[in-house]
Structures are given as C-alpha cells and as structure tokens.
Amino acid sequence: MSQHSSTMASVTFFTCRIWLVVGVWWVLKGEAFSVRRILPVVGLVISFVFGFIVAPIPTLLFALSGALGLFFPQPLRSTYWIATLAKYGLSLLIQLVAVYYWNSQIIPINVDQHWYLNNINSICHQLQSGVFGVNYREIVGIHNRLYDIIGGWLTFLNGGDAVGVMKHFNIFVANGIVLFGYLITREIYPREYRLQRMVVLVLAMMPSINLYSMLVLRDVLLALCCSVFFFTLLKKKVIGTILVIGLTYYLRLQFAYIMIMIVLLDVFLERNPSLSRSRVIGLCLAAIAVSYAMTMIIPGIGYLRQFLRLETIWKFTLSFVPSLLSLDFLFLPSGHELSVRELLFFKALTPEVFFLPLFALSSLIKGLRGRESNAKLVRLMILVFVFVSVFAFGYHIEYGAVFTRFYLTTYPVLVVIAVGRWRRLSGGKVVT
C-alpha cells in the first residue's frame, strides 16, 4: 500500500471511528426504542464490520482502548474516552504531516524506527510461511526482542501495514499508562478525587507520551512496564512484580536487573523507614561496590569495568540534572540525526519535559527533608529516583549522554509524584 493510499484509508477509518463513538453515545443516551436510536445502532454495526474488514487489529485495539475506560469510576470515563478519541485524531494529523513534510508514514526522529520495522516485517513474512518456524533470534539479533515479536504477530494477524498497526498498539499502551497512573494515584491519595482526575487528564493529554505513541519505538511500552512495576510494588503484588520483571527482561534487559535492585531496596526501606544520611551514603557506596564486583564475576559484562572510573562518574554527575531537565541538546554529539534547531522544535511540542522533572525533584527534596507526611509517596519518590539514576548512568556509559527519550519511561510515575506539588500551588483543596 502506498503512503498516500494508506493516508486516505486512515482518514476514512478515523471518520468511521467518529461515527462509531457518536453511535455508542446515542445508544447509551437513548431511553426508548425509536428510529432516532436505531440509526446509530446501524452505524455502530457498519463501523465495526468495516473496521474489521479494512484493519482488524487496529479496530480490535481501538475497542480494547475504549474498554479500558470501564476500569475508571463513572465520572472519569467520559474524560478518558474523549481523550482516547483525541489521541486517534492526533495520530491521523501526525500521519498527514509526515506524508506532506517528509513523504513518509513515520516521523524521522529516530533511525531505530526503521530497524524495528524491518524486524517486524521480517517476522511477519516468516509467520506467513509457518507460525512455528520463526527464528526470532536470527531476525532481531539481540536479547531485547519482545517489541519486535509483538509487532510481527500483530502485523501478521492484520495482513500487513506494520506502521499503522504499531501506532495503534502504542496508543493502546499509552491508554494503559493512563489507567495505571490513575491506580497509583488512587493508592497514594485514596480520598482525593481532584488529584486522581488531574493525573488522568495529564497522562491522557501529555504531549511527550502521545508523540512517542506515533513512533515505532518501544519507549511507550517500557513506560507502561515501569508504571505497572511501581504499582505492584505499592500494592505488594508479588506475582505481578515477578511477571513485569519477566516481560521487561525480554523488552530491555538492563531494566529488569534494575527492577530487581529496586525490589531489594523497597524491602530494605520497609525494614528501615527512617534512614540517616550516613546510611544512605553507605548504601550507595555498597551498591557501587557490588556493581563493580559483578563485572568481575560475570564475563558478559566485564567490559563495563572500564567505565566505572572517577572520570566517567564525574562527567555523569555534572550532566545528570541538566539531562533530567531535558537540556540534553547541550550535550548533542556531532553527526546526530537531528540538528539542535529540530531537537528544540520537538521539545517545544512537549513542554512538560522541562518542568515535570523539576516539580518531581522539588517534591523529592521536600520528602527527604522530612516535610512530606505521606509515607507511601516518600517511598515511591526514593524508589523512582534511584531507578532513574541507575539507568541514566547506564545510558551515559553507553551513549555518552542521556537524552529525553530515555527518561520518558518514568514520566508517568513522575506525574504522580509531581501532582501533589501542583495541588499545593493551586490551594491544596481536598475533594472526597
């Protein structure tokens, strides 16, 4: 399918979805059987049939995205559903811009998208020859191949169109982030409906999450895994935590190891609720010593020992806070696929990448000073920022800098941390 015909199909499909939503709304609103009510029902049936004929997997993912709204309380469902439809409208708009401006179905922000699409199409092609004879290791070539496998299967079941399928999959995953962000907020602020609603609105409309949902990258799926992971930690769902770590192991290997470390830290914090500064410093030094010892024991990661030097640690320390505040363009290496001007343009489309980490950091500082009474929030802040620091150091070792994309995985949880700060700035009213 050509780019322009694919775009026209997307326009038709989105128009069909609008009719679908209008039909559902009129059916739910109607109180008696009438022609006025039966017409939307007919439109509803036609929309689903047409959708499954043209694009079965995107239609299914659209339906599942709508079904996630049933997990929200009644007052939040309409907010969630409207935001979901807006996401699909944004997806169509970005596709039109990409075709017009770059003559491509994808925005050329990251070259990794082409690598993922090649893997997904290769898996899809092999599945057409037999579902049991696919050599995933040979196709992907690395351990982190879960995203490629999911994409290959979904594209195979849809009959092709990897770009469209993965965009819809990412939107569905982004809606899952909204749900688990709400669940985490409800766990920390069980009686504050305003904060819960604020988190749903912010996560549903957050530009950075929505923008990356339009890219064929695994970052949004990693963000969902992190959100589910911290939720299971707060709820003490041991089986859920193990399952998330297992999935993350095949999505991004390093994250799984960091999650195991966070679980151990969580157990330690529970047994030592009041930590002195000397103990915190001692704990950090012990973690560094264990990490260095692991490079001596495990042959596969022995090469990392060369990076555990004072010079590397010092450079990371100087660049960590600026990169967390999305000032990574200051460390842009020569030959990067995007110029500083293009990078700043995309950052202007996602302004929260500047102030969200700042609000979360201020909340953490307040919590460490003992000025935050919510024990669950303080515990979550410590775990999240240790998680961020460790994987940021790993990225710094690998790439020499840490870009905003890598912090995206923790943005949903940072919203939950920062939302309490926003409440205090807005007056601190509590609605039960």
C-alpha positions as CSV (number, residue, x, y, z in Angstrom):
1,M,0.0,0.0,0.0
2,S,1.4,3.4,-1.0
3,Q,1.8,6.2,1.5
4,H,-1.0,8.3,0.1
5,S,-3.5,5.5,-0.2
6,S,-2.6,4.5,3.3
7,T,-3.3,8.0,4.5
8,M,-6.7,8.1,2.7
9,A,-7.5,4.7,4.3
10,S,-6.6,6.3,7.7
11,V,-8.8,9.3,7.1
12,T,-11.7,7.0,6.1
13,F,-11.1,4.8,9.1
14,F,-10.9,7.7,11.5
15,T,-14.2,9.1,10.1
16,C,-15.7,5.7,10.7
17,R,-14.5,5.8,14.3
18,I,-16.1,9.2,14.9
19,W,-19.4,7.7,13.7
20,L,-18.8,4.7,15.9
21,V,-18.3,6.9,19.0
22,V,-21.4,9.0,18.2
23,G,-23.4,5.8,17.7
24,V,-22.3,4.4,21.1
25,W,-23.1,7.8,22.7
26,W,-26.6,8.0,21.2
27,V,-27.3,4.4,22.1
28,L,-26.3,5.0,25.8
29,K,-28.2,8.2,25.9
30,G,-31.4,7.0,24.3
31,E,-34.2,6.0,26.7
32,A,-36.7,4.4,24.3
33,F,-36.7,2.4,21.1
34,S,-37.1,4.8,18.2
35,V,-35.8,5.4,14.7
36,R,-33.6,8.1,16.2
37,R,-32.0,5.5,18.3
38,I,-31.8,2.6,15.8
39,L,-29.9,4.6,13.2
40,P,-26.8,5.0,15.4
41,V,-27.0,1.2,16.1
42,V,-26.9,0.5,12.4
43,G,-24.0,2.9,12.1
44,L,-22.3,1.2,15.0
45,V,-22.6,-2.3,13.4
46,I,-21.4,-0.9,10.0
47,S,-18.5,0.8,11.6
48,F,-17.3,-2.3,13.3
49,V,-17.8,-4.5,10.3
50,F,-16.0,-2.0,8.0
51,G,-13.2,-1.6,10.6
52,F,-12.6,-5.4,10.9
53,I,-12.6,-5.8,7.1
54,V,-10.1,-2.9,6.4
55,A,-7.9,-3.2,9.6
56,P,-8.9,-5.9,12.1
57,I,-6.1,-5.4,14.6
58,P,-6.3,-1.6,14.8
59,T,-10.1,-2.0,15.2
60,L,-9.6,-4.5,18.0
61,L,-7.0,-2.3,19.7
62,F,-9.4,0.7,19.4
63,A,-12.2,-1.4,21.0
64,L,-9.8,-2.5,23.8
65,S,-8.7,1.1,24.4
66,G,-12.3,2.0,24.9
67,A,-12.9,-1.0,27.2
68,L,-10.1,0.3,29.5
69,G,-12.5,3.1,30.4
70,L,-14.6,0.6,32.3
71,F,-11.9,0.4,34.9
72,F,-12.3,4.1,35.8
73,P,-15.0,5.3,38.1
74,Q,-18.1,6.7,36.3
75,P,-17.2,10.4,36.5
76,L,-13.8,9.8,34.8
77,R,-15.0,7.6,32.0
78,S,-16.2,10.3,29.7
79,T,-12.9,12.2,30.3
80,Y,-10.9,9.1,29.3
81,W,-13.0,8.3,26.2
82,I,-12.8,11.8,24.9
83,A,-9.0,11.9,25.4
84,T,-8.8,8.5,23.6
85,L,-10.6,9.8,20.5
86,A,-8.4,12.9,20.6
87,K,-5.3,10.6,20.5
88,Y,-6.5,8.9,17.3
89,G,-7.2,12.3,15.8
90,L,-3.7,13.4,16.7
91,S,-2.3,10.2,15.1
92,L,-4.1,11.0,11.9
93,L,-2.9,14.6,12.0
94,I,0.8,13.5,12.5
95,Q,0.5,10.9,9.7
96,L,-0.8,13.7,7.3
97,V,2.1,16.0,8.4
98,A,4.7,13.2,8.0
99,V,3.4,12.3,4.5
100,Y,3.3,16.0,3.4
101,Y,6.5,17.2,5.1
102,W,8.8,14.1,4.9
103,N,7.0,12.0,2.3
104,S,7.0,9.2,4.9
105,Q,4.5,7.4,7.2
106,I,6.8,7.9,10.1
107,I,8.4,11.0,11.6
108,P,12.2,10.7,11.1
109,I,13.0,11.5,14.8
110,N,14.9,8.3,15.4
111,V,16.5,5.9,13.0
112,D,15.7,2.9,15.3
113,Q,12.2,3.0,13.8
114,H,13.5,1.6,10.5
115,W,15.3,-1.2,12.4
116,Y,12.1,-2.1,14.3
117,L,10.0,-2.0,11.1
118,N,12.5,-4.3,9.2
119,N,12.4,-6.8,12.1
120,I,8.6,-6.6,12.3
121,N,8.1,-7.1,8.6
122,S,10.7,-10.0,8.6
123,I,8.8,-11.8,11.4
124,C,5.5,-11.2,9.7
125,H,6.9,-12.7,6.4
126,Q,8.2,-15.8,8.2
127,L,4.9,-16.2,10.0
128,Q,3.2,-16.4,6.7
129,S,5.3,-19.4,5.9
130,G,4.5,-21.1,9.2
131,V,3.9,-19.9,12.7
132,F,6.2,-22.5,14.3
133,G,9.2,-22.0,12.2
134,V,10.2,-18.4,13.0
135,N,13.7,-17.8,14.2
136,Y,13.3,-14.7,16.3
137,R,16.9,-14.7,17.5
138,E,18.2,-14.7,14.0
139,I,15.9,-11.9,12.8
140,V,16.3,-9.5,15.8
141,G,19.8,-10.4,16.7
142,I,19.6,-9.1,20.3
143,H,18.1,-10.3,23.5
144,N,15.6,-7.4,23.8
145,R,13.2,-8.6,21.1
146,L,9.7,-8.7,22.7
147,Y,8.5,-5.5,21.0
148,D,9.6,-6.8,17.6
149,I,7.8,-10.1,18.2
150,I,4.6,-8.4,19.3
151,G,4.7,-6.2,16.3
152,G,5.4,-9.1,13.9
153,W,2.5,-11.1,15.2
154,L,0.1,-8.1,15.2
155,T,1.1,-7.2,11.6
156,F,0.7,-10.8,10.5
157,L,-2.8,-11.1,12.0
158,N,-3.7,-7.7,10.4
159,G,-2.5,-8.8,7.0
160,G,0.3,-6.2,6.8
161,D,0.7,-2.4,7.4
162,A,3.3,-2.6,10.2
163,V,3.4,1.2,10.7
164,G,-0.4,1.6,11.2
165,V,-0.6,-1.5,13.5
166,M,2.3,-0.4,15.7
167,K,0.9,3.2,16.0
168,H,-2.4,1.7,17.2
169,F,-0.6,-0.7,19.5
170,N,1.4,2.2,21.0
171,I,-1.8,4.2,21.5
172,F,-3.4,1.3,23.3
173,V,-0.3,1.0,25.5
174,A,-0.5,4.8,26.2
175,N,-4.0,4.3,27.4
176,G,-2.8,1.6,29.7
177,I,-0.4,4.1,31.1
178,V,-3.3,6.4,31.9
179,L,-5.1,3.6,33.8
180,F,-2.1,2.6,35.9
181,G,-1.2,6.2,36.6
182,Y,-4.7,6.6,38.0
183,L,-4.3,3.4,40.0
184,I,-1.0,4.6,41.5
185,T,-2.6,8.0,42.4
186,R,-5.6,6.3,44.0
187,E,-3.2,4.2,46.1
188,I,-1.2,7.2,47.3
189,Y,-4.2,9.7,47.5
190,P,-7.2,7.4,48.1
191,R,-9.6,10.2,49.1
192,E,-8.5,13.0,46.8
193,Y,-10.6,12.7,43.6
194,R,-9.3,16.0,42.2
195,L,-5.7,14.7,42.1
196,Q,-6.9,11.4,40.6
197,R,-8.8,13.3,37.9
198,M,-5.8,15.6,37.3
199,V,-3.5,12.6,36.7
200,V,-5.9,11.1,34.2
201,L,-6.1,14.3,32.3
202,V,-2.4,15.0,32.3
203,L,-1.4,11.5,31.3
204,A,-4.1,11.2,28.7
205,M,-3.1,14.5,27.0
206,M,0.6,14.5,27.8
207,P,2.4,15.6,24.6
208,S,5.5,13.5,25.1
209,I,3.6,10.3,25.6
210,N,1.3,11.0,22.7
211,L,4.1,12.0,20.4
212,Y,6.1,8.8,21.1
213,S,2.9,6.8,20.6
214,M,3.1,7.9,17.0
215,L,6.7,6.5,16.6
216,V,7.6,2.8,16.0
217,L,9.7,2.6,19.2
218,R,9.4,0.6,22.4
219,D,9.7,3.5,24.8
220,V,5.9,3.8,25.5
221,L,5.7,0.1,26.2
222,L,8.7,0.4,28.6
223,A,6.9,3.3,30.3
224,L,3.8,1.1,30.8
225,C,6.0,-1.7,32.3
226,C,7.6,0.8,34.7
227,S,4.1,2.1,35.7
228,V,2.8,-1.4,36.3
229,F,6.0,-2.3,38.2
230,F,5.8,0.6,40.7
231,F,2.0,-0.1,41.1
232,T,2.7,-3.7,42.0
233,L,5.4,-2.6,44.5
234,L,3.0,-0.2,46.2
235,K,0.2,-2.9,46.3
236,K,2.6,-5.7,47.4
237,K,1.6,-7.8,44.4
238,V,4.5,-10.2,44.4
239,I,3.3,-12.3,41.4
240,G,2.5,-9.1,39.4
241,T,6.0,-7.8,40.1
242,I,7.6,-11.0,39.0
243,L,5.6,-11.0,35.8
244,V,6.5,-7.4,35.0
245,I,10.2,-8.1,35.6
246,G,10.0,-11.2,33.4
247,L,8.4,-9.3,30.5
248,T,10.9,-6.4,30.9
249,Y,13.7,-8.9,30.7
250,Y,12.8,-9.5,27.1
251,L,12.0,-5.9,26.4
252,R,15.0,-4.2,27.9
253,L,17.3,-6.5,29.7
254,Q,19.0,-3.8,31.9
255,F,15.7,-2.5,33.2
256,A,14.9,-6.0,34.6
257,Y,18.1,-6.0,36.6
258,I,17.4,-2.5,37.9
259,M,13.9,-3.6,38.9
260,I,15.3,-6.5,40.9
261,M,17.6,-4.0,42.7
262,I,14.6,-1.7,43.4
263,V,12.6,-4.6,44.9
264,L,15.5,-5.3,47.3
265,L,15.7,-1.6,48.1
266,D,12.0,-1.5,48.8
267,V,12.3,-4.3,51.2
268,F,15.2,-2.5,52.9
269,L,13.2,0.7,53.2
270,E,10.3,-1.1,54.8
271,R,12.5,-2.5,57.4
272,N,14.4,0.8,57.9
273,P,11.7,3.5,57.5
274,S,13.9,6.3,58.9
275,L,17.3,6.4,57.1
276,S,20.0,8.7,58.2
277,R,22.2,10.4,55.6
278,S,25.2,8.3,56.5
279,R,23.2,5.2,55.9
280,V,22.0,6.4,52.5
281,I,25.6,7.2,51.5
282,G,26.8,3.9,52.8
283,L,24.0,2.2,50.8
284,C,25.0,4.0,47.6
285,L,28.7,3.0,48.1
286,A,27.7,-0.6,48.8
287,A,25.7,-0.6,45.5
288,I,28.7,0.7,43.6
289,A,31.0,-1.9,45.1
290,V,28.5,-4.7,44.3
291,S,28.2,-3.5,40.8
292,Y,32.0,-3.4,40.3
293,A,32.2,-6.9,41.8
294,M,29.6,-8.2,39.4
295,T,31.7,-7.0,36.5
296,M,34.5,-9.3,37.9
297,I,32.2,-12.3,38.3
298,I,30.0,-12.2,35.1
299,P,32.2,-12.4,32.0
300,G,29.5,-10.9,29.7
301,I,29.6,-7.5,31.4
302,G,33.3,-7.4,32.2
303,Y,33.8,-4.7,29.6
304,L,31.8,-2.3,31.8
305,R,34.6,-2.2,34.4
306,Q,36.5,0.3,32.2
307,F,33.6,2.7,32.6
308,L,33.5,2.6,36.4
309,R,36.2,5.2,36.7
310,L,36.2,8.5,38.5
311,E,36.3,10.5,35.3
312,T,33.2,8.8,33.9
313,I,31.3,9.1,37.2
314,W,32.3,12.8,37.4
315,K,31.1,13.6,33.9
316,F,27.8,11.8,34.6
317,T,27.3,13.7,37.9
318,L,27.7,17.0,36.0
319,S,25.3,16.1,33.2
320,F,22.7,14.2,35.1
321,V,20.5,17.0,36.4
322,P,20.7,19.0,33.1
323,S,19.7,15.9,31.1
324,L,16.9,15.1,33.5
325,L,15.6,18.6,33.0
326,S,15.6,17.9,29.2
327,L,18.6,20.1,28.4
328,D,20.2,17.2,26.6
329,F,20.7,19.3,23.5
330,L,23.6,20.9,25.3
331,F,25.4,17.5,25.0
332,L,24.3,16.7,21.5
333,P,27.1,14.7,19.8
334,S,28.3,15.7,16.3
335,G,26.6,13.8,13.5
336,H,23.3,13.4,15.3
337,E,20.4,12.6,13.1
338,L,18.6,15.8,14.2
339,S,20.1,19.3,14.4
340,V,19.8,21.4,17.6
341,R,17.1,23.5,15.9
342,E,15.0,20.4,15.0
343,L,15.5,19.0,18.5
344,L,14.4,22.2,20.1
345,F,11.3,22.3,17.8
346,F,10.2,18.8,19.0
347,K,10.9,19.8,22.6
348,A,8.7,22.9,22.1
349,L,5.9,20.5,21.2
350,T,6.4,18.7,24.5
351,P,7.0,21.5,27.1
352,E,6.4,19.2,30.1
353,V,9.8,17.6,29.6
354,F,11.2,20.7,31.1
355,F,9.0,21.4,34.1
356,L,7.8,17.9,35.0
357,P,11.1,16.6,36.3
358,L,11.6,19.9,38.1
359,F,8.4,19.5,40.0
360,A,9.2,15.9,40.8
361,L,12.7,16.9,42.0
362,S,11.3,19.6,44.3
363,S,8.9,17.0,45.8
364,L,11.7,14.6,46.4
365,I,13.8,17.2,48.2
366,K,10.8,18.1,50.4
367,G,10.3,14.4,51.2
368,L,14.0,13.8,52.0
369,R,13.9,16.8,54.4
370,G,11.0,15.2,56.3
371,R,8.4,17.7,55.2
372,E,6.2,15.2,53.5
373,S,3.8,13.3,55.7
374,N,2.6,10.8,53.0
375,A,4.9,7.8,53.7
376,K,3.8,6.0,50.5
377,L,4.7,9.0,48.4
378,V,8.1,9.4,50.0
379,R,8.8,5.7,49.5
380,L,7.7,5.9,45.8
381,M,9.9,9.0,45.2
382,I,13.0,7.3,46.6
383,L,12.5,4.2,44.5
384,V,11.7,6.1,41.3
385,F,14.7,8.4,41.6
386,V,17.1,5.6,42.4
387,F,15.7,3.8,39.4
388,V,16.2,6.9,37.2
389,S,19.7,7.5,38.5
390,V,20.9,3.9,37.9
391,F,19.5,3.6,34.3
392,A,20.7,7.1,33.5
393,F,24.2,6.1,34.5
394,G,24.0,3.1,32.3
395,Y,22.8,5.1,29.3
396,H,25.6,7.6,30.0
397,I,28.1,4.8,29.8
398,E,26.7,3.5,26.5
399,Y,25.9,6.8,24.7
400,G,28.0,9.4,26.5
401,A,24.8,11.4,27.2
402,V,21.3,10.7,28.4
403,F,18.5,12.1,26.1
404,T,14.9,12.9,27.0
405,R,13.7,9.8,25.3
406,F,15.3,7.6,27.9
407,Y,13.6,9.5,30.8
408,L,10.2,9.1,29.1
409,T,9.8,5.6,30.7
410,T,9.4,7.2,34.1
411,Y,7.4,10.3,33.1
412,P,4.0,8.7,34.1
413,V,5.2,8.0,37.7
414,L,6.9,11.4,37.8
415,V,3.4,12.9,37.1
416,V,2.0,11.1,40.2
417,I,4.9,12.4,42.2
418,A,4.6,16.0,40.9
419,V,0.8,16.2,41.1
420,G,0.9,16.7,44.9
421,R,3.2,19.7,44.3
422,W,0.7,21.2,41.8
423,R,-2.1,20.7,44.4
424,R,-0.2,22.8,46.9
425,L,0.4,25.5,44.4
426,S,-3.3,25.6,43.5
427,G,-4.6,25.9,47.0
428,G,-4.4,22.4,48.4
429,K,-8.2,21.7,48.5
430,V,-9.3,18.1,49.0
431,V,-12.3,16.6,47.4
432,T,-13.6,13.3,48.8
